[in-house]
Amino acid sequence: MKFDKETFVFIAICIVILIVGKPIARHFGLVPQVAERDVSIAVWAAENKPAEPYRVLKNDQMALTFEPEKGKIDRITFPNYLNSTREYPIDLYQGLTGVGAFSVFDAADSWELVKIEADRIDDEQKTYTLSRRLCTGSGSEFVLTQEWKLGENYQTDCKVTFRNADAGSPIVFRNLIVNGGDLAPWAMYSGDMVRIPSHRMDVLTTAGKYLDLKAGVKKEDEAGFFVVPPPQVEWAGAGNKYFATLLTADKPFTLYQNRFLYHGLKEKNVVIEVGAQYPNFMLGPGAEQSFDFRAYYGPKVISFLK
């Protein structure tokens, strides 16, 4: 059988449609996603809400759900963006690594909650203040206050204040971390498989060097992901195909980064964390010190990211 030029063109077009047609149709909700529901974090998160009591800040663009006892954002929900089945809003669930966005901890110590001293949200659901009395592993008590303010264009401000409750002894936090949050590949949030995951971390150092760190599942990706020693940075963030998390502060900070291989889905996926690190942070007797942060959690809209 002979094929003329028009036949070859027709076959080539059919092949292209077979390759790219389904992903395009899936993106616009034209293809049912029942077979792929289990890859969507939105489905899982909707069925595993945090134990009460929990607090919520929200506006028309996003909602932040907090767990007061742990002092963290449990999930970041976007009502205007839906998963591939159009059943659930996109939810940047923050429980995959067990840490949570804007959690504060000492990586070299364990803290215990003594009591919650303040837990209040303003009438407009835009500001949340949480104060907890905590105890270090050596028995020193301090008060940690976190105040979150939900802004426009997917921005969230957070002031973190430490107060040494002991007027006689200093407290040294050997590896203090303020976790900006974690981010998984796009398919884990939407259930929509993408051909190019584009899952990575971006960093701007105080020396003006830009770092682009790929977050793949291969061994070479793991070896090339961590920056040793961690640099001082102006800002750091993580991005997948369509969403990003960015963290900046009033003063430069040491980069905190982490990487987790997640096996709970059909394929292996890497979840990455980004945050601020303060090695050997000392709080004098009766002293108080604050850190101011601004985070962006949202879609990759250039005008908002600027």
C-alpha positions, 0 to 999 in steps of 0.5 A, spaced: 500 500 500 502 506 498 501 513 502 501 519 498 503 526 502 496 528 504 495 521 508 502 522 511 499 529 514 493 526 516 496 520 520 501 525 523 495 530 525 492 524 529 498 522 532 499 529 535 491 529 537 492 522 541 498 525 545 496 532 547 488 532 546 487 528 552 491 532 557 488 539 554 481 536 554 482 534 562 485 541 563 478 544 561 474 539 565 472 535 559 475 528 561 472 525 567 478 523 572 474 518 576 480 513 575 485 518 578 482 521 584 487 518 589 492 522 586 489 529 588 491 532 595 484 536 595 480 529 595 484 527 601 484 533 605 477 534 604 476 528 608 481 529 613 480 536 616 484 538 622 481 536 629 477 542 632 478 547 635 481 550 629 481 557 626 480 560 619 482 567 616 479 568 609 478 573 604 475 572 596 482 569 594 484 564 599 483 561 606 488 559 611 486 554 616 490 553 623 491 548 628 492 553 635 496 547 639 501 546 634 502 553 632 501 552 624 497 553 618 494 546 616 492 548 609 491 553 604 485 553 600 483 557 594 476 557 592 477 560 585 481 554 583 478 547 582 481 540 581 481 536 575 474 533 577 471 540 579 469 537 585 474 540 590 478 547 591 485 547 590 488 545 597 495 546 598 495 541 604 501 542 609 500 536 613 504 531 608 511 533 612 508 533 618 510 540 620 505 545 617 506 552 614 509 558 619 510 553 624 516 555 629 521 549 632 528 548 634 530 542 630 535 540 635 530 540 641 523 538 642 518 543 645 512 541 649 506 546 650 504 548 657 498 552 655 495 557 650 495 564 653 491 568 647 487 565 641 483 570 638 481 572 631 479 579 629 471 581 627 473 581 619 477 574 619 483 578 617 488 577 623 489 571 628 493 572 634 496 566 638 500 566 644 503 559 647 507 558 653 512 552 651 517 549 655 524 546 652 527 540 653 532 542 658 526 545 662 526 553 660 519 556 659 518 561 654 512 565 650 511 564 643 506 569 639 505 569 632 500 574 629 498 573 622 495 578 617 491 576 611 492 581 605 490 582 598 493 578 592 495 572 596 500 575 601 500 573 608 504 577 614 506 574 620 510 576 626 513 571 630 515 574 637 519 570 643 519 572 650 523 569 655 519 567 661 525 566 666 528 573 668 534 569 671 537 565 665 538 566 657 535 561 653 539 558 647 535 555 641 541 551 637 537 551 630 531 555 630 526 554 624 521 558 621 518 554 616 515 557 610 511 551 608 511 545 603 509 544 596 508 538 592 508 537 585 501 540 581 498 533 580 498 531 587 493 537 588 489 537 582 489 530 580 491 532 573 497 529 570 502 534 567 507 532 562 513 537 565 512 537 573 516 543 573 517 542 581 523 546 584 526 551 589 528 558 587 533 562 592 536 569 591 542 570 596 544 576 599 550 576 594 545 577 589 546 570 586 540 566 584 539 559 585 534 554 581 534 547 585 530 542 581 526 537 586 526 531 582 525 524 585 532 521 582 538 520 586 542 526 582 536 531 583 537 529 591 544 531 591 544 537 587 538 540 591 541 542 598 546 548 598 551 546 603 553 551 607 546 554 607 546 561 604 544 568 607 538 569 603 533 575 601 527 571 599 526 563 598 520 559 595 518 553 591 514 552 585 510 547 581 507 547 574 502 553 576 502 555 584 508 558 588 510 559 595 515 565 597 518 567 603 521 573 605 523 577 611 525 584 614 532 582 615 536 576 611 535 569 614 539 563 613 536 558 608 532 552 611 530 547 605 528 540 606 526 534 601 521 528 602 520 522 598 512 521 598 510 514 597 502 515 598 500 515 591 501 512 584 508 515 583 513 517 587 513 524 588 518 529 592 515 534 597 519 540 598 520 545 604 522 552 605 523 557 610 528 561 615 533 558 619 537 562 625 542 557 628 544 559 635 539 564 637 540 566 644 534 570 648 537 573 654 533 573 661 526 576 660 528 579 653 523 579 647 525 579 640 521 579 634 521 577 626 517 579 621 515 575 615 511 576 608 509 570 605 506 569 598 501 562 597 498 562 590 498 562 583 503 564 578 500 570 576 506 575 574 502 581 577 501 578 584 508 575 584 512 582 583 
